[in-house]
Amino acid sequence: MILRVVGGLLALAGFVLAFEPRLLMDLPVVDDRFEAVEQHVRWGLLSGVGLLLVFRTRLKPWGETLAHAALWIVLAYLIARFMGIAIEGGSDRQWMWVVVEAALLVPLGGFLVWRERREAARLSGPRGDESSTSSDRPRS
């Protein structure tokens, strides 16, 4: 419970700082839109770690935890990037990173959904009618 609260606070702080990155640091004003957006994106890591603590409460299995970490950090980077693009304006390189990050989310999310369904099927036991046996089934 405490980790979830801490995670929520980290995620909130990260998104607030992604919206206004100059709140804590005196960042230089840059003329390049790409670099201006990147000042926002950097805070996505803090938000991603916070989201990980909110939605993943156990460490094992390690592979699943690493997939969750990658998923939440990439998602937070993507959200922070959209914030930066909305505030500073987009560039072709920023949109390329949006595509890359969105493309990373698909296999990560798919892997986690597959693992969750496999675990649910394992816990629910065998499927189908328990009274039928293999000898009751018609042969083709």
Secondary structure by P-SEA (a helix, b strand, c coil): caaaaaaaaaaaaaaaaaacccccccccccccaaaaaaaaacaaaaaaaaaaaaccccccaaaaaaaaaaaaaaaaaaaaaaaaaaaccccaaaaaaaaaaaaaaaaaaaaaaaaaaaaaaaaacccccccccccccccc
